[in-house]
Amino acid sequence: MDNKEFYSQVYRHSLAHVLAKAVLELYGADKVQYAIGPQISDGFYYDFLLPVNLTNDDFKQIEDKMREILKRKEDWTVEEISKADALELFKGQKFKQEIISDLPDDETITIYRTGDDFVDLCRGPHVSNSQELLGAAFQIKSVSGAYWRGDENRDQLQRIYVYAFENKKDLKAHLQFIKEAMERDHKKLGPQMGLFMFDESAPGMPYWLPRGWKLYNALLDFWRTIHERHGYQEISGPIINNRYLWKTSGHWAHYVDNMFIIPGHDEEGNMDIETQDTYAAKPMNCPNAINVYRNSLRSYRELPFRISQVDVIHRKEKSGELNGLFRVQAFRQDDAHTLLTEEQIADEMADIMDIADEIYGTFGLTYEVELSTRPDDFMGDIEVWNDAEAALKRILDNRFGEGNYEVNEGDGAFYGPKIDIKMRDALGREWQTGTIQLDFQLPLNFDLKYVADDGTHKRPVMIHRAIFGSFERFIGILTENYKGLFPFWMCPYQVGIVPILPEHNDYAMKVKEALTQAGIRAEADLAYRNMKEKIKGFHGMKDPYIVILGDKEIADNSVSVTIRGNKKMNGVPLDRFIEICKKMNSEHMQTLIESQEALG
């Protein structure tokens, strides 16, 4: 941690105490229960049980009180006290009492005092006097509900989020970043552009609208082309499976709380999830991929046996965790599973990383990798885990260089270690997308075999992997990355056609048909309304090209083109325009710059 980051954390954590003190002074120390207030990447938050429900109208008053406290230039003092003394000191504060009660009896507890009238539990470090914070810049972001200790059966608190930086310049820059991020919010852009919708009848399960489904299928076609070239065979399997499959795979023991269960019935006719006729919607595709592999006895000549799959899977999430396309309950993972020998692992992992390079490179995205190791609830033999982790480490060392990736201890899947892929978007935000998981355990659970070259039966290794993470999540990320201005090849409609007058409609349909036959997605607005309204409509949908058709274009068999960004080209021959569009599709160009030059 560098000095700047260290001081940012100290300032933010100290300001969290100032916020707590301000809230106690404003709403009554005898009426406010204060819980916890950690620093976060762009500020801090603090959780309170308050006698009033805060609104945006209260933010200025709280901020002003915080600034008033800072101007008092109070000393901050640290003390170490016993557990018994801490319980007495925080008498009447039930959240503090609970935190203290959970500590060992011989624990030495650290408290910080701000002035003479505010004290908080804290390990520190903090500033020594409030005047050190006078140059800091902060602004309340929002207030939201938060359950105490994340338990929906406990008190619901009010969480005050605050942006905090060392100076006004940094805060201003961050607020501009937030403004830009909000303008890119896929939850706003998606419905505006007619891509997807949600309905309360199916929380967290997106409806893909006609335009969005075209975009989805363009992405799917791109994905399929790459995977066919790399030797994957695409399959489809059931959406629900009997519980015995999930018991064999280990998901029933490790993941059942996140599964949608269709309970069976006991002998008395009562619903019971532990009966033989219990089913579950699949949260993962891997057991079905395994069933396909073991449909027949495989030879070593068939390995690596690569299976790709985009079936719908379901995972139960808490309602408060759902977030547009980023966190859903029904989605299509860009799944692939490979069965192979141990000797083939290194080459196969390199090929998977090549696929990741091609996919992310097409979108102009950069990525980093992280090795996640054995979790506490791991399944299988620890020596097998050690071998698997060592194999992944060697692969990453060879590809990225030793020490050029993060190691996330204890965050592997329950059946094997994994490589997580994190990419950055146009705003520099980091997203967890792909994952590559090495699995020695499921082939053992399902007793998978292949016939080796000496005629003996041996056990394969399994690789689970996804590059997008899911189509839903990746499309959400791309929507924000491009601000809805998708690459030409991916756009729902690539050309919007505007006849100036009704007598130009026939030519508009001729142009649309020619584009469609060439594999270009085109839409024509033949409505009897003003040309500017039609153009505005296509602009709103962010079609890359809008072609305007009138008498001159009919006479010349041409089109006049408005390129997204308002650059205009008049009198472009129709056949030339079609060739440019075909090139944009086939080469997966990221921008329209190349086509501007060609059209000109």
N, C-alpha and C positions, 0 to 999 in steps of 0.2 A: 504494500500500500504506500503510495507516494504521499508527500507532505500535504499537497492540496486535498487529496481524498481524505486523509486523516482529519484535517481541520474541518472539512465539509461535514464529516460525520459528527465531530465534536459539536460544531455549531448547531447542526440539525437536532441532535439529541438534547442539547441544552435548550434550544427553542421549544422543544416539546414540553419541557418542564415549565417554561414561561407560559405556554398555552394553558397547561393545567392550572397554573396559579391564576391566570386571567379568568378562566371559567369558574373557578371556586369563588373568586371575588365578585364576579358578576351575578352568579346564580345562587350563592350562599354555600359556605363551607359545610353547613349542617344539612344541606339539601342535595349536595352533589356527591355521587360515588365515582371516584376516578380509578380506572383499571390499569391499562398499559399504554405506553407511548413511544414506540421505537422509531428510529430514523429509517428512511427508505431512499431509493435511488435519486429522487428529485425533491426530497423534503422529509416529512414525517407525518405521523397521525397519532391521535390519542383517542381512546375509547372512554365514554362517560355514560353513566346513568343519571339523567337530568330530570328536573321537575317540569321542563318545557320541551316542546319539539322545535328544534332549530330550523330556520329557513335561511335562504340567501340574504334576507334583510338583516339578519343578525351578524353577518360576517364582519362588517365594518366596525361595529361596536367591539367585537372580540379583538380584531386587529389593533384598534386604537388602545384598548386596555393593555395588550401585549407591549405596545410601544411605550405606554406610560410606565409600565413595570421596568422596562429596560432603562429608561431615563432616571430611575431611582438609583442606578449604579450600585445595586446590592451585592454584597459578598456571597460567594458560594462556598459552603464548607462541607467537608466529608467526615463522616463518623462511622466507626464500626461498633455494632451493638449486638447483644445476644438475641436469640429467637424470642425469649420471654419478653425482653424489653421492646422488641419490634412489635409484638402482638399488642402490648400495652400502648405503644406510641400510635398505632394505626387503629385503635379501638373505634368502632363505628364505621370503618371503611371495609366492607365485606370482601371486596375483590383483593385488596391488599392482604387481608387476614387469611384468605384462602391460599394465596401465593406463599405467604410466610409459613402457614401450617403444613404445606407440602414439603418444606425443607427439613433436613435432618435436625435433630434436637441440638446437636453440638455445632451447628452451622454459625459462622460469623457473618452477620448481615451488614451490608454497606448501605448507608442512607446519605442523601445529599439535601442540604438545606439551602433555599434561596431566600436570603433575608432572614427575618425572625419568624415569619408566619407561614412558610410553605416547606414541606418536607416530602421526599419521595424515595421509594426503594430504587436503588440503581447501583450498578457496578462502576459506572462512569466510563471513561473520564468526562469531565465537564470543564467549562470555563471557570476561572477563579473569581470573576466579577462580571456583572451584567453589562458593563460598559464595553466589554469585548464584542458584544453582539450588536452594538449600535449601528455598525456599518452593514450588517446583514440585511438582506431583502427577503421578504416573505409575503405570501398572499394565500388566503384560504381558498382551496380548490373546491371542496364540496363537503357535504355531510351525508352519511349513509348509515344504514343499519348493519350491525355486526353482532352475531351471537357471542356471548362470553365463552372463550376457549373453543369457538367454532362449533359449539353444540347447540342445535336448534331447540333443545329442551331446556336451555338455560336462559338467563336474562338477555333480552335484546338491547344492545347499547347503541349510542349514537357515536359514530366514528367521524371525527373531524380530520379531514386531509388538508395539509398545508404544503404549498410549494415553498422551498427555502433555499437560498443561494447566498454566497458570500457578499455579493454586491448587486446593485440594481441592473447593471449591464447583463450579468449572467441570468438574472431572473427574466428580464425582458426578452432575451434570446430564447429562453425556455418556453415562455408564453407564446412566442411566435411559432416555435416548434409544435406546441400543443394545438394552436389554431390550425396549422397546416395539417396536422394529423386528424383533427376533427373534420376538416373539409374532405379528407380522404376516407373517412369512416365507411367501411363496406356496408354497415348496417343501414346507412343513409343512402349511399350510392346504389346499392343493389336493388332496392325497391324502386328508386327513381328511374333506373334504367330498365326496369321490367325484367330483372334477372331471377329473383327469388322472392319468396314470401314465407311467413310463418303463420300458423293458426293455433289458437289455444287448445284445439282438440288434439293436437300432437306436439306438445312442447319440445323444443329443441330438434324438431324433425323438419327440415326445410322442404318446401315445395319449389321445384325448379319450374319457372315459368317458360313460355316458348322461347324467348330470347336467351334466357339463361341456359336452357337446355342445348341450344345451338352452340353456345360458348363452351359448355361442358363437353359436348361431343367433339368439338374441335381439339380440345385439350386431350381427350381420350384417344382420338385418332393419332395425334402426335406421340403419345405415350406408347400406343400399340406398335407403331412403326418402329420405334427404337427397340422395343423388347422383342419383336419378331426378328430383327436384325441380330440380336444377341442370343437367339436360340431359345426363347421362352415359348411355352405352349399355354394358351389361355384356356381356362376352364370356368365353369360355374357350378355352384353347389347349393344345397338346401339353405334356407334362411333359419330354420329351426332344426335342432337335433335333440335326441333323447339324452337324458342326463348322464347315462353311462359313458357317452363319448366324452363329456366334460369332466367326469370323474377320472377317466383314464388319462386325459391330457393334463390334469391338475388344476384346470380352471375352476372346477367346483369348489375345491378347497381354498384356492387363493383369490378368486375373483367373483364368487357367487353374489356378493352384495351389489355388484355393478352389472348384473345380468337381469334381463327381463324373463321371468319364469312363467311357464304355463303349467300350473300344478296338476298332478294326477289325483287319484282318489284312493283312500284306504278301503278296507273291507266293509266299513260302515257307510261308505259313500261320502265321507268328508274330504275336502281338499287337503292334500299333503304333498309337499315338494320332495319328500324322500321316497316316493313310490316309483315303481318301475315304469309307469306311464307318464312320468313328468318330463316335460320338454323345456328347452330354453332357446330364446333367440340368440344367434351366435354373436359373441363380442369379438371374436377373432376368426380368421379363415383357416388357421393352420391345421386343425384336426380334419377339416374336409380335404385339404390338400394332401394330408397323409393318407386319407382313405383312397384318393385317386392313385397315389403312388403304390399302395399295397393291393390295388385291384388285380395286379399280376406280379409274378416274381420277376424282378428286374435284374438285368445283367450289368456287369461293370461297364460294358460298352455303352449303356444308356446314360451313364453318369458323366458329368453333372445332369441331373434330371430337374429341369427348370419349369416351374409352374407359375403363371401369373393369373390374377383374379381380381375382379372389381365388384364383387357382390356387395349388397347392402349388409352392413353389420350394425348392431345396436349395443349401446352401452348406457346404463342407467347413471344419470348424474343428478346431483342436487340442483333444484331449480335456481338457486342463487348463483350457481357456477356456469350456467348456460350463457353463451356470449356469441350471438350471431352465428356465422359459419365457423368461428374459431373453436367453440365448444358446443357440440351438438350431441344428440342421443341416437341419431340414425345418420349414417354416412357411408361413403364408398371409399375404402382404403385402396390405394394403388399397391396392392399386395403382390408379393412374389415369394415363393418358397422353393428352395433348391436342396435336393438330396445329393450328396457327393461323398467322396472318400476324403480321409484326412489329408492325403497328399495333394488333393485338388483345392484345398481351402485358400491358399495364398493367391493362386491365379484367379480363382472365382471372386475373391474379395476385391482384387485389383480391377476385374471387369465390372463389378458393381460400382466401384468408385469412378470408373470411366463413364458409366451411365449417368451417375450423379453430375459429373463434370459437364456432360453434353446437355443434360436437362437444365441445370442452373445457368450454364453459359448461354443457352438460347434466350433466356430472359434477362441476361446481363446481371445476374445475381452472384454474389460471392458467398462462400460458406466456410465454416470451420467445423472441426469434429471434436467429439468428446468421448472418452472411453468410460463406460459405466460398469462398475464391478459388482461382485456378489452382494445381494441384499440379505437382510436378516432372515427373511422367510424363504430362503432358497430351497429348491428341490434337488435331490440327488447327492452324489458323492463329492466331497470337497476337493479331492484330487482331480476329478474331472473338471471341476470349476477352475482350479489352478492352471490346468493345461490349456483350457479354453481362453482364459484371460491372458496367458502368456502368448498364445497364438495371435490374438488380436493386437497385443502390444507390439509384437514383431512386425506385423503388417503395417501398423500406423507409423512405427519408427522408420520403416523402409520408404514409405510414401511421403511422409511429411517431415521426417527428421525427429530424432529423439528430443523430447521436451517441447515440441511445437504443437501440442494439443493438451487439452485439459483432461484430468482423471477425476471422475465423479464417483467417489467411493460409496458403495452400497446402493447404487441406483439402477442396477441391472434388472432385467426381467427375472421372474422367479425360476425360469428354466435355463437361463444362460446369460453371460455378459453381452454387452451391446456397444455399438458405436452410434452415437447420436449425432445428427447433422443439424447445425444451426446456421441459418443464413441471415444476411442483412439486406434490408430493403432500401428504397431511395432516401428515406429519412435517417438511415443508419440504425434502425431498430433491429434487434435480434429476435429471430423466430425459431422455435424448435419445429423442424419439419421431418426430415427423414430419419430412419433408424435401420441399422443392420445388426442382427442378433445371431450369435453363434450358439447352436443348441445341440448338446450331446444327450440331453435328457429325454425329449419326446420320442426320438427314435428308439430309446430303451423302453419307455412306457408302452409303446405300441409294437414292440418287438419287430422293428423293421429290419429287413435283410436285403442283400443283393448277392448275386452269384459272382464270386471273384474269378480271376483268370485261371486259378488253379482248381476251380470247381467247388471250393468251399463256400459256405454262407458267411458273410460278414455284415457288420452293422454300419449303415451310412451315418454321416453327420448331416444336420439340417441347418440351413441359413434362412432366417426370416428377414424380410427387408421391404421397406417402403421408401420412396424418394420424395414424393409430395407430402407424405404423412397421411393425408386424405385429399381427395379431390375438393371436398368442401372447404377445408381449411386452406389449401393452397390457392383456390380461387379467391377466397377472402383476402389472403395476403396479396395476391396479384392485383386485386381491385384497388387496394390501398396503395400498393407500390406504384401503379400506373395512374392512380386517381381516376380510374374508369376508362382511361385512354389506352385500351389494350393494343398489343401488336396486331397488325392487319390480319394475319392468318388466324387469329384467335377470336376476332370480333364476331358477335352474333350475326350482324349484317355488316357487310363490308362496303356496300355502295347504296346510298339513298338516291332515288331518282325523282326529280321534280320537273314535271311538265309545266310550262309557264301558263298555258291556257288549255281548256278541254280539248281543243282541236289538235293538241300535241300528245294526247294520251296514247294514240295508236303507236306512235314512234317510241314513247316511253315503254310500252309493253314489248316492242321489238328489242329495245336495248336490254330490258330485264331478261328476256328469254335468251339472248345471246350470252349475257353474263352467266346466267344459270347453267347453260350448256357447257360453259367453260369452267364450271366448278366454283364460281364466285357467288357468294350469298348477297343477293340484291333485293331491295324492297322499293316499290313505287307508290307514291302518294298521288292517287288519281282523283282525290276529293275536289269538289268545286269550292275552292277557297283561295285566299291570297297566297302567291308564291312565297312571300316572306314568312308566312306562318308555317308553310311546309318545311322550309329550310330550317327554321327555328326548332321544329319538332325533331328533325334528324340531328341537329346540333345537340339537342338535349339527350338523345340516345348515343351520342358520341360516335356516329358512323364515320369511318376514316375518310371516305370520299362522298361528296354530294354532287351529282351531275345535274346540270340545268339544261333543259331542252326546249328550244323554240324553233322559229322558222329557219334560221341560219343553220342550226345543227341538223335539221331534217334535210335541208338542201345539200349539205356537205357530208352527210352520214358521219357526223362527229358528235362530240359531247364537250360541254364546257364544265370544268371540274373545279370545285372548291375543296381544297385539301384541308383536313382537320388542322386548325390553326389559322384558317382564313386565307391562306395563299391560294390564288386563283390562276387557272390555266384555261384559256379559251380556244375553241376550235381544235381539240385533240381528236384525231381520227379514231373512230370506234374500235377498229381492229387493233390499233396501237395501244389504246387504253386497256383493252382486254388482255393483251400480252403482258403489260406491266402488272396488272392484278394477278395474273397467273404466276408471274415471277415472285411477287410478294408472298403468295401462298406457298410456293414450293421451297423457297429459301428461308422461310421463317424469319424474315427481317423484323428487327425490333422497332424500327421507326419508319417514318414515311419520307425521310430525307432522300434516300436513294431514288425513290419514285418521282420526287419533285424534279430532280435533275433529268430523269429520263423523259418525263412529260414535257419539260421545257425545251 
